[in-house]
Amino acid sequence: NRQFRLARRPAGMVKREDFEFRTDRPRPPESGEIMVGVEYLSLDPAMRGWMNEGKSYIPPVRLGEVMRALGLGTVIESKAPGFAPGDTVSGQLGVQSVATVAAKDCFKVDPSLAPKPLFLSALGMTGMTAYFGLLAVGEPKPGETVVVSGAAGAVGALVGQIARIKGCRAVGIAGGAAKCRYLVDELGFDTAIDYKSEAVPAKLREHCPKGIDVYFDNVGGQILDDCLAQINLRARVVICGAISQYNNTTPVKGPANYLSLLVNRARMQGMIVFDYADRYAEAARDIAGWMREGKLRSREDIADGIETFPETLLKLFTGENFGKLILKV
Ligand code: NDP
């Protein structure tokens, strides 16, 4: 079993030295457990937060513990009812090639329905985040303008496409011309803003002539402030993430333009995808249906080799990933 354990709490960007790479014999399953051969790992910006000490929506990864990660693999051995060798399962498997975990924390997926990586992408937590963040928290109505940041990323790309499906104008904010072209030409966004080379406030004014009704925030920082400045009466601001702040060595500064919420009687609300777990099946059905009808596309960026984990994870914070970042074990 090859695995990455958290060796120390990172300061700023993660480094290889923050982890210990170890090889040992996998632990046989006890009652209620399954042993899984891990095939794919989901690399998520949230992993950076899990490495920090402090109170969050789930406890931090302990020092010396296998780094937490969602994954997908095949059951090798089972001591749990309902799970048999050969079953494909997904759950918190950790950054390792073989995981012995409680079966109740995993769920079975049917690999005949879609390519396996998709269960960590549009049909997995990423898709659920976009779906419930936009529809349940953002509550978009047809004709409204939806702005999403991190738009060419895994969650953001789905948010913009679902906004279009719901009859909204979709405006994406992403880094670089290639990602912006992709949003408009391939995914059907109405328009895209390159925050690395364009002035975001001026471009928002140009592309959102009727203001912003829903802002889906993946990045926080200056872009959140720029969007807050242009929200409409009763706008909804969905706080999904703040990737621009995750590697800060100083505390996160709140938005300077928050009084825009007061002036506009607007609402800014945080969301955690796990709160919608009992409705995942409904979302997966809708998303799979849209994919079948050709209305929604999912893009995966698959890196190879568990040994590359620290460097591959870093791609999320440099913007080198193009699509849902997945590590093929
Ligand atoms: P992405 O695929 O979007 O990858 C991260 C992207 O963030 C990069 O490609 C990069 O795109 C962008 N980025 C990195 N640094 C910065 C920066 N300083 N400023 C602006 N953009 C930056 O990852 P995910 O789709 O998996 O996650 C997107 C967001 O959703 C994250 O904030 C994550 O924490 C959040 N999330 C929240 C969940 C919840 O339950 N609330 C669940 C899942 C995800 P670019 O090249 O455009 O800069």
Residues whose N, C-alpha, C, O or C-beta is under 5 A from the ligand:
A	BS01	NDP	D44 P45 A46 T129 G150 G153 A154 V155 G156 A174 G175 N218 V219 I239 C240 G241 A242 I243 S244 M271 I272 V273 K315 L316 F317 T318 G319 E320 N321 G323 K324
